[in-house]
Amino acid sequence: TEEELDYLEERRARIQRRSRALELALEMLEKATRETLASAARKLENQIGEYIGRITDMRYSRLQVDEGTFALRVWSGERKGEVEPEQLSRGTIDQLYLAARLSLVDIICDDRHPPLLLDDPFVTFDSRRLERAMEIIKDFSLDQQVIIFTCGDQYDSYADRVVELEPVTS
C-alpha cells in the first residue's frame, strides 16, 4: 500500500508540474497573440490611413483598428471625433473598405504578389475619388496583377490591357 501511495504521489506531482507548464505555455501564447494582434492593428491603422487619406484628399486619414475584433473607427474632423464607418456615406464606406482590403493584402502577403481581383469596386465613388483610387490601384499594379471586372468602360483609360468578352447568346 505504501508503494502504491508513493507511486500515486509521484504521479500527482508530475501531473501538477505538467499542469503548471501547460498553464505557463497558455499564458505565453495568449500574451504573444495579444502582442501580435496589437502590432497588426497598428500596421493596419497606418496603412489604411495612408490609402484612405489619398483617396479622400486627407479628409479621412486617421482611424483606429480594434485589437480584438479589427473593427474600424474613423476620425471625422467635421464631427470632432471617431465615428463608426456606417455613419459615413456609402461611397466613403466603400473607399474605406477598399483601403482596408489593400492594406490586408500588403500586410498578409508581404513579399508575395498574388493577383488582385476586383468586381466593379468603384460604383459608389465620385469622379475625384475614383481618380484617386485608380492612382492607388495603378501603384498597386506595379508589384502585382490587378484585374477589374466591370460591365462599363469607365476604367479603360487606366488599364494597361482591356479584355472585352463577347455577350453570351443562347
C-alpha positions as CSV (number, residue, x, y, z in Angstrom):
1,T,0.0,0.0,0.0
2,E,2.9,2.4,0.8
3,E,4.5,1.7,-2.6
4,E,1.2,2.4,-4.3
5,L,0.8,5.5,-2.3
6,D,4.3,6.7,-3.2
7,Y,3.7,5.9,-6.9
8,L,0.4,7.9,-6.8
9,E,2.1,10.8,-5.0
10,E,4.8,10.9,-7.7
11,R,2.2,10.7,-10.4
12,R,0.3,13.6,-8.8
13,A,3.4,15.7,-8.6
14,R,4.2,15.0,-12.3
15,I,0.7,15.9,-13.3
16,Q,0.9,19.2,-11.2
17,R,4.2,20.1,-12.9
18,R,2.7,19.4,-16.3
19,S,-0.3,21.4,-15.4
20,R,1.9,24.4,-14.4
21,A,3.9,24.0,-17.6
22,L,0.8,24.0,-19.7
23,E,-0.7,27.0,-17.9
24,L,2.6,28.9,-18.4
25,A,2.6,27.9,-22.1
26,L,-1.0,29.1,-22.5
27,E,-0.2,32.3,-20.7
28,M,2.7,32.9,-23.1
29,L,0.6,32.1,-26.2
30,E,-2.1,34.5,-25.1
31,K,0.5,37.2,-24.5
32,A,2.1,36.6,-27.9
33,T,-1.4,36.6,-29.5
34,R,-2.2,40.0,-27.9
35,E,1.1,41.5,-28.9
36,T,0.7,40.2,-32.5
37,L,-2.8,41.5,-32.8
38,A,-1.8,44.8,-31.4
39,S,1.1,45.1,-33.8
40,A,-1.2,44.1,-36.8
41,A,-3.8,46.6,-35.7
42,R,-1.2,49.4,-35.6
43,K,0.1,48.4,-39.1
44,L,-3.4,48.4,-40.4
45,E,-4.2,51.8,-38.9
46,N,-1.1,53.3,-40.6
47,Q,-1.6,51.5,-44.0
48,I,-5.4,52.1,-44.2
49,G,-4.9,55.7,-43.1
50,E,-2.4,56.2,-45.9
51,Y,-4.7,54.7,-48.5
52,I,-8.0,56.4,-47.4
53,G,-6.1,59.7,-47.0
54,R,-5.0,59.5,-50.6
55,I,-8.5,58.6,-51.8
56,T,-10.3,61.3,-49.8
57,D,-7.7,64.1,-50.2
58,M,-6.9,63.7,-46.5
59,R,-10.5,64.3,-45.3
60,Y,-10.2,60.9,-43.6
61,S,-6.7,59.7,-42.8
62,R,-6.8,58.8,-39.1
63,L,-8.6,55.7,-37.8
64,Q,-8.5,53.2,-35.1
65,V,-8.4,49.4,-35.5
66,D,-9.7,47.4,-32.5
67,E,-7.1,44.9,-31.5
68,G,-9.6,42.2,-30.7
69,T,-12.2,42.5,-33.4
70,F,-10.3,44.5,-36.0
71,A,-13.4,46.8,-36.2
72,L,-12.7,50.2,-37.7
73,R,-13.4,53.6,-36.3
74,V,-12.7,56.7,-38.4
75,W,-11.7,60.2,-37.2
76,S,-14.1,62.8,-38.6
77,G,-12.9,66.4,-38.3
78,E,-16.5,67.5,-39.1
79,R,-17.8,65.6,-36.1
80,K,-14.7,66.2,-33.9
81,G,-14.3,62.6,-33.0
82,E,-14.3,59.0,-34.1
83,V,-17.3,57.6,-35.9
84,E,-18.4,54.1,-37.0
85,P,-18.0,53.5,-40.7
86,E,-21.8,53.1,-41.0
87,Q,-22.1,56.8,-40.1
88,L,-20.2,57.8,-43.3
89,S,-21.6,58.0,-46.9
90,R,-21.9,54.8,-48.8
91,G,-19.1,55.9,-51.1
92,T,-16.8,56.6,-48.2
93,I,-17.6,53.3,-46.6
94,D,-16.7,51.5,-49.9
95,Q,-13.5,53.6,-50.1
96,L,-12.6,52.7,-46.5
97,Y,-13.1,49.0,-47.1
98,L,-11.1,49.2,-50.4
99,A,-8.3,50.8,-48.3
100,A,-8.6,48.0,-45.7
101,R,-8.5,45.2,-48.3
102,L,-5.4,46.7,-50.0
103,S,-3.8,47.1,-46.6
104,L,-4.5,43.5,-45.6
105,V,-3.0,42.3,-48.9
106,D,0.1,44.4,-48.2
107,I,0.5,43.0,-44.7
108,I,-0.5,39.4,-45.2
109,C,1.2,38.8,-48.5
110,D,4.4,40.7,-47.6
111,D,6.8,39.9,-50.5
112,R,4.4,37.5,-52.3
113,H,2.3,39.1,-55.1
114,P,-0.9,37.3,-55.8
115,P,-3.3,38.8,-58.4
116,L,-5.9,41.1,-57.0
117,L,-9.4,40.6,-58.4
118,L,-11.9,43.4,-58.1
119,D,-15.6,43.2,-59.2
120,D,-16.8,46.7,-60.2
121,P,-15.4,48.1,-56.9
122,F,-15.8,51.8,-57.6
123,V,-19.5,52.2,-58.5
124,T,-20.2,54.5,-55.5
125,F,-17.1,56.7,-55.9
126,D,-17.4,60.3,-57.2
127,S,-15.2,61.2,-60.1
128,R,-12.4,62.8,-57.9
129,R,-12.2,59.8,-55.6
130,L,-12.4,57.4,-58.5
131,E,-9.3,59.1,-59.9
132,R,-7.5,58.9,-56.6
133,A,-8.5,55.2,-56.1
134,M,-7.3,54.3,-59.6
135,E,-3.9,56.0,-58.9
136,I,-3.6,53.7,-55.9
137,I,-4.6,50.7,-57.9
138,K,-2.1,51.7,-60.6
139,D,0.6,51.9,-58.0
140,F,-0.5,48.6,-56.6
141,S,-0.3,47.0,-60.0
142,L,3.4,47.8,-60.2
143,D,4.0,44.8,-57.9
144,Q,1.1,42.5,-58.8
145,Q,-1.5,41.9,-61.3
146,V,-4.8,43.7,-60.8
147,I,-7.9,42.5,-62.7
148,I,-11.1,44.6,-62.6
149,F,-14.3,43.0,-63.7
150,T,-16.9,45.6,-64.9
151,C,-19.8,46.0,-67.4
152,G,-18.7,49.5,-68.3
153,D,-15.7,51.2,-69.9
154,Q,-15.0,53.8,-67.2
155,Y,-11.8,52.2,-66.1
156,D,-10.4,51.5,-69.6
157,S,-8.2,54.7,-69.6
158,Y,-6.4,53.4,-66.5
159,A,-5.8,49.9,-67.8
160,D,-2.6,48.5,-69.4
161,R,-4.8,46.0,-71.2
162,V,-8.6,45.7,-71.7
163,V,-10.2,42.3,-72.5
164,E,-13.7,42.5,-73.8
165,L,-15.8,39.4,-73.6
166,E,-18.5,38.7,-76.2
167,P,-22.1,38.5,-75.0
168,V,-23.4,35.1,-74.4
169,T,-26.1,34.1,-76.8
170,S,-28.5,31.2,-76.2
